[in-house]
Amino acid sequence: MSILTVVLIVIVAFFAGMEGILDEFQFHQPLVACTLIGLVSGHPTEGIMLGGSLQLIALGWANIGAAVAPDAALASVASSIIMVLALNGGNADPTTAISTSIALAVPLSVAGLFLTMIVRTLAIPIVHAMDAAAEKGNFGAISGLQIAAICMQGIRIAIPAAALCFIPAEAVTTALGSMPEWLSGGMAVGGGMVAAVGYAMVINMMATKEVWPFFVLGFVVAALSELTLIALGAIGVALALIYLGLKDLAKSNTGGAGSGDPLGDIINDYE
């Protein structure tokens, strides 16, 4: 891996770490981080494939109350680097490299959670320094300390990323090649199951009786391989227009006192 590639990967990792806190430009999302690392390393297709698979897992990760979700930034960056090293070694096919990276994503996300707890603990003195600066009306110092605290989150991902980049590609491919078939196959199956569990968590949070018909319809449409992205977009626009029409119809039938579920309101009107 060239020095320029390592520098670009570290930059992507730095922004991914900051975005894990800022959550503004979504650099920490697997689909974005994996794609960018794949792009700068010369493996854009594999990066998109890995990012898409990991994104299904990360969809179910959310900070709820005091519970902090697993770290998607470190999982995305580290698994992408491992995939690139395996592909650069020349002895691992893309399917095996991606499957192994997906299987490693969950333990890496837990490690990232431990690192962010350390960084947040180290940021406590910075918060006290910001309080002291606020008492003095020193707004410049407050901004500088805020930027320093955010950069600590970026460094939290950038340092492990830089360390992984200097692992010989041959060592990664040798480790992958030495795995027995039952282990590599099991990791591939496990990675697929983890993605399914992440998606199921999202469905469990947003499942309503008005969403389930669209969910089932999505499975039917996905089986039609002849449909292009333009056709899928047209179907989505048509469904949105139908939904809005049903919503207006439900409001007119109930005098504007609908329950918010247009399909349920129409069904109840005719029962």
Secondary structure, DSSP 8 states (H G I E B T S, - for coil): --HHHHHHHHHHHHHHHHHHHH-SS-TTSHHHHHHHHHHHHT-HHHHHHHHHHHHHHHTT---BTTB----HHHHHHHHHHHHHHHHHHSSS-HHHHHHHHHHHHHHHHHHHHHHHHHHHHHTHHHHHHHHHHHHHT-HHHHHHHHHHHHHHHHHHHHHHHHHHHTS-HHHHHHHHHHS-HHHHHHHHHHHHHHHHHHHHHHHHHH--TTTHHHHHHHHHHHT-TT--HHHHHHHHHHHHHHHHHHHHHHHHHTTT---S-HHHHHHHHT-
